[in-house]
Amino acid sequence: MARQRDERIDHAVLAAVTALLREVGYSALTMEAIAQRAGTTKPAIRRRWRTRRHLVVAAMAEERIGVVDVDTGCTHCDIVEHLDALRTGLADPALAHVLPALIADLADDPELRATFLDVVWEPRREACHASLEKGRARGDLRTGVDPETVLDLFAAPVFFRVLFGHRPAGPGFPEEVTRAVLGGVGRGAICARTPERAGERLRTRGDG
């Protein structure tokens, strides 16, 4: 009989990977450190995940950093919440210090790259896509607009600023992006709040 897999080890290892990514980053992450932090052995880890890259992808999928499910009844407000979660998630070292190097590593591993897109990236898009579909049902979005393109329009500015750091991506940036994109693809969906009120809302969440 095959030995039953101990899920406690799985969770301990993935938690150790996330913690170490925040502490030492992707390039300095080692199997030895992961095994020691998780209280297990390198052979036990390698029986579950073939490489360090597989471990990191699995840990990122488990952690779901920057993924939120929101439904305020306001398309504008929902998108701001999604983008703010993405912004703060990308500021987490477990993402910010990992994504550039990991994506480069995945270039020569099409299978793992597909897994990364499916279990790490797609949940963020699905959550935002659900908000867009609700907005479409309310009549907030123009008909005939490709939702995949709209998702890219929302997310790209946040990724661009956080990863390149050429301009600040402060608490008010998700609001700016949402207004700009909905101004092009929306149909009266832009919220009537003033930027000052938006800033007050974000400050109540502890962002500044």
C-alpha positions as CSV (number, residue, x, y, z in Angstrom):
1,M,0.0,0.0,0.0
2,A,1.2,3.5,-0.8
3,R,2.0,5.6,2.3
4,Q,-0.6,8.3,2.9
5,R,0.8,11.8,2.4
6,D,1.0,13.9,5.5
7,E,-0.7,17.2,4.7
8,R,0.8,18.8,7.8
9,I,4.2,18.6,6.2
10,D,2.8,20.2,3.0
11,H,1.4,23.1,4.9
12,A,4.5,23.5,7.1
13,V,6.8,23.5,4.0
14,L,4.7,26.1,2.1
15,A,4.5,28.3,5.1
16,A,8.3,28.1,5.6
17,V,8.8,29.0,1.9
18,T,6.6,32.1,2.2
19,A,8.3,33.2,5.4
20,L,11.8,32.7,4.0
21,L,10.9,34.6,0.8
22,R,10.0,37.6,3.0
23,E,13.2,37.3,5.0
24,V,15.9,36.4,2.4
25,G,14.3,36.7,-1.0
26,Y,14.1,34.3,-3.9
27,S,17.7,34.0,-4.9
28,A,18.9,33.1,-1.4
29,L,16.1,30.6,-0.8
30,T,17.6,27.1,-0.2
31,M,16.1,23.6,0.4
32,E,18.2,23.3,3.6
33,A,16.7,26.4,5.1
34,I,13.2,25.4,4.1
35,A,13.6,21.9,5.6
36,Q,15.0,23.4,8.8
37,R,12.2,26.0,9.1
38,A,9.5,23.4,8.4
39,G,10.9,20.8,10.7
40,T,11.3,18.2,8.0
41,T,14.0,16.8,5.6
42,K,15.1,17.7,2.1
43,P,14.1,14.2,0.8
44,A,10.6,14.7,2.2
45,I,10.4,18.0,0.4
46,R,11.7,16.6,-2.9
47,R,9.2,13.8,-2.8
48,R,6.5,16.5,-3.0
49,W,8.1,19.2,-5.2
50,R,10.7,18.6,-7.9
51,T,12.5,21.9,-7.7
52,R,12.7,25.1,-5.8
53,R,10.7,26.8,-8.5
54,H,7.9,24.3,-8.0
55,L,7.9,25.0,-4.3
56,V,7.7,28.7,-4.8
57,V,4.8,28.5,-7.2
58,A,3.0,26.2,-4.8
59,A,3.6,28.6,-1.9
60,M,2.4,31.6,-3.9
61,A,-0.8,29.7,-4.9
62,E,-1.4,28.7,-1.2
63,E,-0.9,32.2,0.1
64,R,-3.1,34.0,-2.4
65,I,-1.5,37.4,-1.7
66,G,-3.4,40.3,-3.2
67,V,-6.6,38.3,-4.0
68,V,-9.8,39.7,-2.6
69,D,-13.5,38.9,-3.2
70,V,-15.6,42.1,-3.0
71,D,-19.1,43.0,-3.9
72,T,-20.1,46.5,-2.8
73,G,-22.8,46.9,-5.5
74,C,-20.6,49.6,-7.1
75,T,-18.4,48.6,-10.0
76,H,-16.0,51.6,-9.5
77,C,-15.6,50.8,-5.8
78,D,-15.1,47.0,-6.4
79,I,-12.3,47.7,-8.9
80,V,-10.6,50.1,-6.6
81,E,-10.6,47.4,-3.9
82,H,-9.1,44.8,-6.3
83,L,-6.4,47.2,-7.5
84,D,-5.6,48.3,-3.9
85,A,-5.2,44.6,-2.9
86,L,-2.9,44.1,-5.9
87,R,-0.9,47.2,-5.0
88,T,-0.4,46.1,-1.4
89,G,0.2,42.5,-2.4
90,L,2.9,43.5,-4.8
91,A,4.5,45.5,-1.9
92,D,4.8,42.3,0.1
93,P,8.4,40.9,-0.3
94,A,6.9,37.4,-0.9
95,L,5.7,38.8,-4.3
96,A,7.8,41.9,-4.9
97,H,11.2,40.2,-4.4
98,V,10.1,37.0,-6.2
99,L,8.2,37.8,-9.4
100,P,10.9,39.2,-11.6
101,A,13.4,36.4,-11.0
102,L,10.8,33.7,-10.9
103,I,9.2,34.7,-14.2
104,A,12.7,34.7,-15.8
105,D,13.2,31.2,-14.4
106,L,9.9,30.0,-15.8
107,A,10.9,31.0,-19.4
108,D,12.6,27.6,-19.9
109,D,9.9,25.6,-18.2
110,P,6.6,25.9,-20.2
111,E,4.8,23.4,-18.1
112,L,5.5,25.1,-14.8
113,R,4.9,28.5,-16.4
114,A,1.4,27.3,-17.4
115,T,0.9,26.1,-13.8
116,F,2.0,29.5,-12.5
117,L,-0.5,31.3,-14.7
118,D,-3.3,28.9,-13.7
119,V,-2.8,28.8,-9.9
120,V,-1.1,32.1,-9.1
121,W,-2.1,34.7,-11.7
122,E,-5.5,33.5,-12.8
123,P,-7.2,33.7,-9.3
124,R,-6.5,37.5,-9.3
125,R,-8.0,37.9,-12.7
126,E,-11.0,35.7,-11.9
127,A,-11.8,37.8,-8.8
128,C,-11.7,41.0,-10.8
129,H,-13.5,39.5,-13.7
130,A,-16.4,38.5,-11.4
131,S,-16.7,42.2,-10.4
132,L,-16.7,43.3,-14.1
133,E,-19.5,40.8,-14.9
134,K,-21.6,42.1,-12.1
135,G,-20.9,45.6,-13.4
136,R,-21.9,44.6,-16.9
137,A,-25.2,43.1,-15.6
138,R,-25.9,46.4,-13.8
139,G,-25.3,48.2,-17.1
140,D,-22.2,50.0,-15.8
141,L,-20.0,48.8,-18.7
142,R,-20.3,49.3,-22.5
143,T,-21.3,46.3,-24.5
144,G,-18.8,44.7,-26.8
145,V,-15.8,45.4,-24.6
146,D,-13.4,42.4,-24.2
147,P,-13.2,41.7,-20.5
148,E,-9.7,40.3,-20.8
149,T,-8.4,43.6,-22.3
150,V,-10.2,45.5,-19.6
151,L,-8.5,43.4,-16.9
152,D,-5.1,44.1,-18.4
153,L,-5.9,47.8,-18.6
154,F,-6.7,47.8,-14.9
155,A,-3.7,45.7,-13.7
156,A,-0.9,46.8,-16.0
157,P,-0.4,50.3,-14.5
158,V,-0.2,48.9,-11.0
159,F,2.3,46.2,-12.0
160,F,4.3,48.7,-14.0
161,R,4.8,51.2,-11.2
162,V,5.4,48.7,-8.4
163,L,7.8,46.5,-10.3
164,F,9.8,49.3,-12.0
165,G,9.4,51.9,-9.3
166,H,9.7,54.8,-11.8
167,R,6.7,56.6,-10.2
168,P,5.0,56.2,-6.8
169,A,2.1,53.8,-6.5
170,G,0.6,55.2,-3.3
171,P,-2.8,54.5,-1.8
172,G,-4.6,56.9,-4.2
173,F,-3.2,55.2,-7.3
174,P,-5.9,52.5,-7.7
175,E,-8.5,55.2,-7.6
176,E,-6.7,57.1,-10.4
177,V,-6.4,54.0,-12.6
178,T,-10.0,53.0,-12.0
179,R,-11.3,56.5,-13.0
180,A,-9.1,56.5,-16.1
181,V,-10.1,53.1,-17.4
182,L,-13.8,53.3,-16.5
183,G,-13.8,56.7,-18.2
184,G,-13.0,54.9,-21.4
185,V,-15.0,51.6,-21.1
186,G,-17.6,52.5,-18.5
187,R,-21.1,53.9,-18.9
188,G,-21.7,56.2,-16.0
189,A,-20.0,53.8,-13.6
190,I,-17.5,56.3,-12.2
191,C,-18.4,57.0,-8.5
192,A,-19.3,60.5,-7.5
193,R,-16.9,60.5,-4.6
194,T,-14.2,63.2,-4.5
195,P,-10.6,62.2,-4.4
196,E,-10.5,63.5,-0.8
197,R,-13.2,61.1,0.3
198,A,-11.4,58.3,-1.5
199,G,-8.2,59.1,0.4
200,E,-10.2,59.2,3.7
201,R,-11.5,55.7,3.0
202,L,-8.1,54.4,2.3
203,R,-6.6,56.0,5.4
204,T,-9.2,54.3,7.5
205,R,-7.8,51.0,6.2
206,G,-4.4,51.9,7.6
207,D,-2.6,52.8,4.4
208,G,-1.5,56.3,5.3
